[in-house]
Amino acid sequence: MNSAPRVQGLAPWMDLLWSAVVLVALCALVISPVASTQVGAATLATTVTIILYAAIMTSVLTRWPRHQNFGWANRTTLLRGCVIIVLVAIACAVAAGAELSVNRLWWYAVAALLALILDGVDGQLARRTHSTSEFGARFDMELDALLILGLCLMVFAIGKAGAWVMALGLMRYGFVVAAWILPWINQPLPPSFRRKTVCVWQIVTLMVAIVPPAPSLLVSVSLATALLLLTWSFFLDVYWLYQRREQHDTH
């Protein structure tokens, strides 16, 4: 999410409160009808929803500057986070055995498209209101990673691809784990159009894979291409960080 100059407005905890209400409504309207077909799936979906929202709430309350107003760009990002949580929870429910009709699968793809559109909306709001921030960029990136992971799980759960598709969603988290082991990886990367393009390509490819009429050959080729592009992109970033490891060690 993105910082904004201090003005009169709601404190972050109030924004977290209304977003929690939105999330509960989405769970009742969207997740419950899907997860109700299997008791274990309902429990898993509920647990995932609580854990993910708790992570977002903790991040906002501990990292957001207290003296700054939340702003509409951040509220849009928070709304996007709620949509993504619902998508991930449904994917977990389907993976656990819940049934998802063709009609609901179409709606799932539409919701994923909404999450992608909101990603552009909050960025535009932040730029127009001059409220961009490092925290906002990082939060957007983590939501992108979570969306990709949820879409990968859904593609696997509905049988559109094998378990290998999960590599698309897990590579980002593997990078985070590697940064804990190798401190030189935990350095800020410069902005990259290549990185953004590969991310969008992943999301669009996964969304196409979810759409019921998508041919299996098209799905396999496009997802394999996305995996190759992602691997190439991560390799370039890791190599860039490796070349500057000595600068990191001297600090």
Secondary structure in CASP SS format (residue, H / E / C, confidence):
PFRMAT SS
TARGET T0000
AUTHOR 0000-0000-0000
METHOD secondary structure of the structure
MODEL  1
M C 1.00
N C 1.00
S C 1.00
A C 1.00
P C 1.00
R C 1.00
V C 1.00
Q C 1.00
G C 1.00
L C 1.00
A C 1.00
P H 1.00
W H 1.00
M H 1.00
D H 1.00
L H 1.00
L H 1.00
W H 1.00
S H 1.00
A H 1.00
V H 1.00
V H 1.00
L H 1.00
V H 1.00
A H 1.00
L H 1.00
C H 1.00
A H 1.00
L H 1.00
V H 1.00
I H 1.00
S H 1.00
P H 1.00
V H 1.00
A H 1.00
S C 1.00
T C 1.00
Q C 1.00
V H 1.00
G H 1.00
A H 1.00
A H 1.00
T H 1.00
L H 1.00
A H 1.00
T H 1.00
T H 1.00
V H 1.00
T H 1.00
I H 1.00
I H 1.00
L H 1.00
Y H 1.00
A H 1.00
A H 1.00
I H 1.00
M H 1.00
T H 1.00
S H 1.00
V H 1.00
L H 1.00
T H 1.00
R H 1.00
W C 1.00
P C 1.00
R C 1.00
H C 1.00
Q C 1.00
N C 1.00
F C 1.00
G C 1.00
W H 1.00
A H 1.00
N H 1.00
R H 1.00
T H 1.00
T H 1.00
L H 1.00
L H 1.00
R H 1.00
G H 1.00
C H 1.00
V H 1.00
I H 1.00
I H 1.00
V H 1.00
L H 1.00
V H 1.00
A H 1.00
I H 1.00
A H 1.00
C H 1.00
A H 1.00
V H 1.00
A H 1.00
A C 1.00
G C 1.00
A C 1.00
E C 1.00
L C 1.00
S C 1.00
V H 1.00
N H 1.00
R H 1.00
L H 1.00
W H 1.00
W H 1.00
Y H 1.00
A H 1.00
V H 1.00
A H 1.00
A H 1.00
L H 1.00
L H 1.00
A H 1.00
L H 1.00
I H 1.00
L H 1.00
D H 1.00
G H 1.00
V H 1.00
D H 1.00
G H 1.00
Q H 1.00
L H 1.00
A H 1.00
R H 1.00
R H 1.00
T C 1.00
H C 1.00
S C 1.00
T C 1.00
S C 1.00
E H 1.00
F H 1.00
G H 1.00
A H 1.00
R H 1.00
F H 1.00
D H 1.00
M H 1.00
E H 1.00
L H 1.00
D H 1.00
A H 1.00
L H 1.00
L H 1.00
I H 1.00
L H 1.00
G H 1.00
L H 1.00
C H 1.00
L H 1.00
M H 1.00
V H 1.00
F H 1.00
A H 1.00
I C 1.00
G C 1.00
K C 1.00
A C 1.00
G C 1.00
A H 1.00
W H 1.00
V H 1.00
M H 1.00
A H 1.00
L H 1.00
G H 1.00
L H 1.00
M H 1.00
R H 1.00
Y H 1.00
G H 1.00
F H 1.00
V H 1.00
V H 1.00
A H 1.00
A H 1.00
W H 1.00
I H 1.00
L C 1.00
P H 1.00
W H 1.00
I H 1.00
N C 1.00
Q C 1.00
P C 1.00
L C 1.00
P C 1.00
P C 1.00
S C 1.00
F H 1.00
R H 1.00
R H 1.00
K H 1.00
T H 1.00
V H 1.00
C H 1.00
V H 1.00
W H 1.00
Q H 1.00
I H 1.00
V H 1.00
T H 1.00
L H 1.00
M H 1.00
V H 1.00
A H 1.00
I H 1.00
V C 1.00
P C 1.00
P C 1.00
A C 1.00
P C 1.00
S H 1.00
L H 1.00
L H 1.00
V H 1.00
S H 1.00
V H 1.00
S H 1.00
L H 1.00
A H 1.00
T H 1.00
A H 1.00
L H 1.00
L H 1.00
L H 1.00
L H 1.00
T H 1.00
W H 1.00
S H 1.00
F H 1.00
F H 1.00
L H 1.00
D H 1.00
V H 1.00
Y H 1.00
W H 1.00
L H 1.00
Y H 1.00
Q H 1.00
R C 1.00
R H 1.00
E H 1.00
Q H 1.00
H H 1.00
D H 1.00
T H 1.00
H C 1.00
END
